[in-house]
Amino acid sequence: MIRRALLLYLGLFALIVAVGFAMGAPFTVRLLVEAAAYALIALGLNIQWGFGGLFNFGIMGFMMIGGFAAVFMAMPVSAPFWDSDGPWMLGKALLAAGAGALVILGANRLHRIGFPKPLQRTLQVIAWIAAYIFFRTQIDPAIAVIESREIGWVGGLGLPVWLGWVLGGLLAAGVAWLIGKACLGLRSDYLAIATIGIAEIIFALLKNMDWLTRGTLTVSPVPWPVPLPQQYQAWGSTIDESFIYARAGYLLLVLAILGAVFFLIQRAYGSPWGRMMRAIRDNHIAADAMGKDVRARQLQLFVLGSALMGIGGSILISFAQIYDPSSYSTVNHTFIIWVMVIVGGAGNNLGALLGAFLIYIVWILSEPVSQWLFTTISGWTEAIGWGAIPDITSRSVQMRVFVLGLVIVLALRFAPRGLIPEIGAGRRPQDQPKQESPDEAVQ
């Protein structure tokens, strides 16, 4: 297994070097930065699915939350907003939301003082309706004031963007905790459907909350945690050199975060906690019979993996320097992450890293390679009188999905457990090592 992983990583390194010679250093460094951020997100999904068997198809929602956190923390302070009644009105709306939550919580606990179930359910519905109406009476006037021509939106806090990365992880973890408390009792396929729905809700909210995110108007430029190319140009570097230096600095920072996360996850994977998680994944009924709190442990995985997705989403938005909620899509921000983990090898962190870099490189290069191929073929067909291929640019973009589907088919055919599968997965019974006792397996 070690030899196989080493050969695959050497092949990946050779591919990156070839891309560098073909596309240039600035493009290659940008590609590696984005691939490293996606690798962090893939590690989060590997924690959830590879370690715990949790089907999370709401990755896009957590990435959007992380991106919003980077924008909110790092963008300059909006003086028109803070000089208006907006902050006071938003504060009243938050108090209204808190009061409504307390009313709903109280209605949910009426059974403890002897209320019959039919009456309690009626009061719960009334509590939800009353809390919603009360909240809207406070938030709607605040939104009207903030979205006025003089203010526009709430702006940011003007703090370092790396604090936005931290906030992105915390916000994603908090949302994941709420989702997990409500949905982790569902069967795996229902959990996948629920997380898809929740991601679409987050997408709709952030896209339409112009007062908070500017919606389709977008926010830019989002600051960097390292010097920008313009700063290197001011220091005397050429344009090409400035992009290489700036993106290389960003890459080193992201790789440092990725390396630290990978080290910690590897230590957790090999610890008794990791063995317990895999035991719950393989047979949660047996683990529950051994006295393990299955729901609590699954919630840990869901929260931890979602936090990494939030951090990865923050890193991507900071690097792109623009936050456009309408640019998110399920294919680009959920499906491709699943392909990375499936092709790389679920349950193996080295496999998840390999899959993330490999799939993202294939995803990005499929468009220019397809465009070159179509242009070449079009020249041949035009020379022999068959006519040129129309709409080469749009066809090249569409080839991304075709190439990705082809990669999935080939991977599932020739490496169904991934390029670097989980150690011990898929062996025949006679090849298995000595089995641990049930008590040892879930400790």
LUMKOL-404911 format. One line per 5 residues: for each residue y, z, x of C-alpha. Coordinates in steps of 0.02 Angstrom, whole numbers, plus 50000, padded with zeros to 5 digits. Example, Ala and Ser with C-alpha at 12.3 -4.5 7.8 and 13.67 -1.06 7.14 Angstrom:
49775 50390 50615 ~ 49947 50357 50684
end
This chain:
50000 50000 50000 ~ 50121 50042 50142 ~ 50083 49876 50228 ~ 50112 49782 50065 ~ 50278 49870 50034
50334 49836 50213 ~ 50295 49651 50199 ~ 50384 49637 50032 ~ 50540 49722 50099 ~ 50537 49610 50252
50529 49461 50135 ~ 50676 49531 50036 ~ 50775 49552 50197 ~ 50737 49373 50246 ~ 50797 49315 50075
50961 49411 50095 ~ 50988 49335 50266 ~ 50955 49161 50196 ~ 51079 49192 50056 ~ 51207 49249 50185
51190 49086 50283 ~ 51193 48978 50126 ~ 51329 49065 50024 ~ 51434 49154 50154 ~ 51461 49335 50200
51591 49380 50065 ~ 51478 49320 49925 ~ 51325 49405 49999 ~ 51409 49573 50021 ~ 51473 49565 49841
51296 49523 49784 ~ 51225 49673 49878 ~ 51354 49793 49805 ~ 51311 49742 49627 ~ 51124 49743 49665
51137 49920 49736 ~ 51225 49979 49578 ~ 51089 49899 49472 ~ 50959 49981 49584 ~ 51033 50151 49541
51018 50108 49356 ~ 50839 50046 49382 ~ 50795 50213 49464 ~ 50862 50298 49307 ~ 50749 50192 49197
50603 50222 49315 ~ 50628 50409 49292 ~ 50623 50390 49103 ~ 50486 50261 49085 ~ 50391 50266 49249
50383 50457 49257 ~ 50386 50502 49073 ~ 50338 50349 48972 ~ 50502 50354 48872 ~ 50554 50185 48801
50743 50182 48820 ~ 50820 50018 48762 ~ 50994 50089 48753 ~ 51038 50064 48936 ~ 51191 49959 48892
51268 50104 48797 ~ 51255 50224 48944 ~ 51327 50093 49062 ~ 51475 50069 48944 ~ 51506 50256 48940
51505 50260 49130 ~ 51627 50115 49139 ~ 51745 50200 49016 ~ 51740 50360 49119 ~ 51795 50266 49276
51939 50186 49181 ~ 51995 50346 49097 ~ 51992 50446 49258 ~ 52068 50320 49379 ~ 52196 50216 49283
52378 50269 49299 ~ 52452 50395 49179 ~ 52535 50317 49027 ~ 52707 50398 49015 ~ 52745 50326 48840
52587 50408 48773 ~ 52621 50581 48847 ~ 52804 50575 48794 ~ 52756 50541 48612 ~ 52671 50643 48477
52504 50561 48523 ~ 52431 50704 48627 ~ 52474 50834 48494 ~ 52401 50725 48355 ~ 52243 50691 48455
52226 50878 48486 ~ 52232 50910 48299 ~ 52100 50776 48273 ~ 51987 50861 48401 ~ 52011 51027 48313
51967 50944 48148 ~ 51810 50872 48227 ~ 51762 51044 48292 ~ 51792 51125 48123 ~ 51687 50993 48038
51547 51020 48162 ~ 51549 51207 48125 ~ 51542 51173 47937 ~ 51393 51057 47961 ~ 51307 51182 48075
51332 51318 47946 ~ 51261 51209 47808 ~ 51107 51176 47915 ~ 51075 51364 47931 ~ 51092 51412 47748
50904 51430 47732 ~ 50913 51585 47841 ~ 51006 51679 47705 ~ 50891 51627 47564 ~ 50966 51465 47496
50834 51354 47413 ~ 50800 51188 47500 ~ 50868 51072 47362 ~ 51032 51167 47358 ~ 51042 51172 47548
51018 50983 47561 ~ 51154 50954 47431 ~ 51272 51066 47527 ~ 51229 50977 47690 ~ 51278 50809 47614
51440 50885 47547 ~ 51476 50962 47719 ~ 51455 50794 47807 ~ 51568 50705 47682 ~ 51701 50840 47689
51698 50846 47880 ~ 51715 50657 47891 ~ 51860 50650 47769 ~ 51950 50794 47855 ~ 51928 50713 48026
51992 50544 47964 ~ 52147 50625 47891 ~ 52191 50682 48068 ~ 52130 50540 48178 ~ 52200 50392 48077
52384 50443 48095 ~ 52356 50477 48281 ~ 52280 50304 48305 ~ 52425 50223 48212 ~ 52550 50308 48327
52455 50269 48488 ~ 52423 50086 48446 ~ 52606 50056 48408 ~ 52696 49929 48516 ~ 52786 50063 48615
52627 50153 48673 ~ 52475 50038 48661 ~ 52339 50155 48723 ~ 52314 50328 48799 ~ 52301 50267 48979
52212 50360 49118 ~ 52232 50518 49219 ~ 52278 50439 49385 ~ 52141 50531 49481 ~ 52023 50463 49617
51899 50340 49545 ~ 51749 50430 49620 ~ 51787 50572 49499 ~ 51763 50441 49363 ~ 51590 50407 49432
51549 50592 49417 ~ 51624 50598 49242 ~ 51525 50443 49195 ~ 51362 50528 49241 ~ 51410 50687 49148
51464 50595 48990 ~ 51307 50488 48991 ~ 51201 50644 49016 ~ 51289 50732 48871 ~ 51264 50585 48753
51082 50572 48811 ~ 51056 50756 48771 ~ 51119 50731 48593 ~ 51011 50574 48573 ~ 50860 50659 48649
50872 50810 48535 ~ 50869 50694 48385 ~ 50752 50555 48440 ~ 50626 50615 48570 ~ 50508 50673 48433
50486 50491 48379 ~ 50339 50383 48432 ~ 50374 50268 48580 ~ 50409 50111 48479 ~ 50523 50204 48358
50613 50283 48506 ~ 50647 50108 48574 ~ 50718 50052 48406 ~ 50825 50208 48391 ~ 50900 50189 48565
50940 50005 48530 ~ 51035 50057 48374 ~ 51128 50195 48465 ~ 51178 50074 48605 ~ 51248 49954 48476
51346 50097 48396 ~ 51421 50142 48565 ~ 51460 49958 48596 ~ 51549 49942 48428 ~ 51648 50102 48453
51711 50063 48629 ~ 51748 49883 48583 ~ 51853 49928 48431 ~ 51939 50088 48491 ~ 52092 49997 48557
52189 50160 48569 ~ 52062 50229 48694 ~ 51988 50079 48786 ~ 52108 49936 48742 ~ 51955 49850 48667
51955 49662 48691 ~ 52125 49671 48778 ~ 52033 49739 48932 ~ 52092 49860 49066 ~ 52131 49806 49244
52144 49827 49390 ~ 52029 49978 49405 ~ 52059 50063 49575 ~ 51932 50065 49716 ~ 51875 50219 49813
51893 50120 49975 ~ 52032 50007 50041 ~ 52055 49843 49945 ~ 52056 49670 50028 ~ 52245 49664 50008
52261 49819 50115 ~ 52156 49741 50254 ~ 52265 49585 50244 ~ 52418 49695 50265 ~ 52335 49767 50421
52319 49592 50496 ~ 52148 49531 50439 ~ 52120 49355 50374 ~ 52076 49327 50191 ~ 51890 49302 50226
51884 49451 50344 ~ 51977 49562 50221 ~ 51850 49528 50083 ~ 51705 49561 50202 ~ 51778 49724 50267
51828 49790 50095 ~ 51664 49746 50011 ~ 51565 49811 50159 ~ 51653 49979 50144 ~ 51613 49984 49959
51432 49935 49997 ~ 51412 50076 50123 ~ 51476 50203 49997 ~ 51359 50140 49860 ~ 51211 50135 49980
51247 50314 50032 ~ 51240 50369 49848 ~ 51084 50264 49818 ~ 50999 50337 49972 ~ 51037 50516 49921
50975 50487 49744 ~ 50818 50401 49806 ~ 50780 50544 49926 ~ 50799 50675 49789 ~ 50695 50579 49664
50558 50552 49792 ~ 50552 50738 49829 ~ 50545 50777 49643 ~ 50409 50645 49616 ~ 50295 50725 49745
50328 50903 49687 ~ 50233 51002 49554 ~ 50372 50954 49434 ~ 50333 50769 49462 ~ 50147 50795 49437
50182 50889 49277 ~ 50290 50745 49214 ~ 50155 50618 49250 ~ 50027 50729 49165 ~ 50138 50736 49009
50158 50547 49017 ~ 49971 50515 49030 ~ 49916 50642 48899 ~ 50053 50742 48815 ~ 49929 50823 48696
49830 50899 48839 ~ 49989 50954 48925 ~ 50050 51036 48766 ~ 49883 51124 48748 ~ 49907 51193 48923
50068 51276 48867 ~ 50195 51151 48935 ~ 50353 51120 48834 ~ 50332 50932 48817 ~ 50493 50900 48720
50599 50999 48843 ~ 50524 50910 48994 ~ 50548 50738 48914 ~ 50728 50785 48875 ~ 50753 50825 49060
50694 50651 49108 ~ 50798 50567 48975 ~ 50957 50658 49026 ~ 50931 50633 49213 ~ 50892 50447 49196
51041 50419 49081 ~ 51157 50507 49203 ~ 51108 50382 49339 ~ 51140 50240 49217 ~ 51313 50309 49182
51352 50322 49369 ~ 51288 50145 49398 ~ 51395 50080 49256 ~ 51548 50167 49330 ~ 51516 50089 49501
51501 49914 49428 ~ 51662 49927 49329 ~ 51757 49997 49477 ~ 51695 49856 49587 ~ 51737 49721 49460
51908 49805 49432 ~ 51908 49757 49248 ~ 51839 49846 49095 ~ 51801 49729 48951 ~ 51688 49809 48819
51657 49639 48739 ~ 51578 49574 48901 ~ 51426 49688 48885 ~ 51266 49610 48818 ~ 51089 49668 48791
51019 49533 48906 ~ 51134 49572 49053 ~ 51137 49760 49036 ~ 50969 49813 48962 ~ 50838 49677 48971
50868 49636 49154 ~ 50848 49821 49202 ~ 50679 49825 49117 ~ 50628 49667 49211 ~ 50677 49749 49375
50566 49900 49344 ~ 50420 49799 49273 ~ 50419 49673 49415 ~ 50450 49803 49551 ~ 50322 49928 49487
50347 50064 49358 ~ 50318 50240 49423 ~ 50355 50192 49603 ~ 50532 50216 49667 ~ 50508 50092 49808
50450 49965 49681 ~ 50600 49998 49569 ~ 50719 49971 49716 ~ 50631 49812 49769 ~ 50630 49745 49592
50815 49784 49569 ~ 50872 49690 49724 ~ 50751 49546 49702 ~ 50782 49515 49517 ~ 50971 49529 49533
50974 49406 49677 ~ 50865 49285 49578 ~ 50973 49311 49424 ~ 51136 49271 49515 ~ 51070 49128 49623
50981 49039 49481 ~ 51147 48971 49418 ~ 51214 48889 49579 ~ 51040 48830 49628 ~ 51014 48753 49455
51186 48672 49462 ~ 51146 48595 49632 ~ 50977 48535 49569 ~ 51049 48460 49409 ~ 51189 48375 49507
51065 48299 49628 ~ 50950 48237 49489 ~ 51101 48173 49392 ~ 51152 48069 49543 ~ 50979 47992 49550
50969 47955 49364 ~ 51144 47879 49365 ~ 51098 47770 49514 ~ 50948 47694 49424 ~ 51043 47668 49262
50978 47814 49158 ~ 51147 47898 49147 ~ 51211 48066 49209 ~ 51152 48235 49146 ~ 51285 48304 49026
51356 48481 49026 ~ 51283 48528 49195 ~ 51387 48687 49207 ~ 51331 48760 49040 ~ 51151 48707 49070
51152 48795 49238 ~ 51209 48958 49157 ~ 51071 48944 49028 ~ 50942 48921 49167 ~ 50965 49105 49213
50867 49161 49061 ~ 50733 49029 49091 ~ 50710 49081 49272 ~ 50704 49265 49224 ~ 50572 49229 49092
50472 49129 49220 ~ 50479 49275 49342 ~ 50414 49393 49208 ~ 50269 49278 49165 ~ 50219 49257 49347
50235 49443 49381 ~ 50130 49493 49231 ~ 50000 49362 49276 ~ 49980 49399 49461 ~ 50048 49577 49478
50032 49661 49307 ~ 50066 49834 49382 ~ 50215 49772 49482 ~ 50240 49712 49660 ~ 50227 49892 49724
50128 49984 49590 ~ 50118 50171 49568 ~ 49998 50250 49691 ~ 49831 50284 49606 ~ 49870 50178 49452
49739 50057 49393 ~ 49595 50111 49505 ~ 49415 50108 49449 ~ 49339 50278 49410 ~ 49227 50274 49564
49378 50237 49674 ~ 49482 50381 49610 ~ 49511 50529 49726 ~ 49450 50700 49682 ~ 49526 50752 49516
49635 50905 49501 ~ 49593 51036 49373 ~ 49692 51028 49210 ~ 49793 51181 49263 ~ 49841 51099 49429
49884 50933 49348 ~ 50018 51004 49235 ~ 50096 51130 49355
end
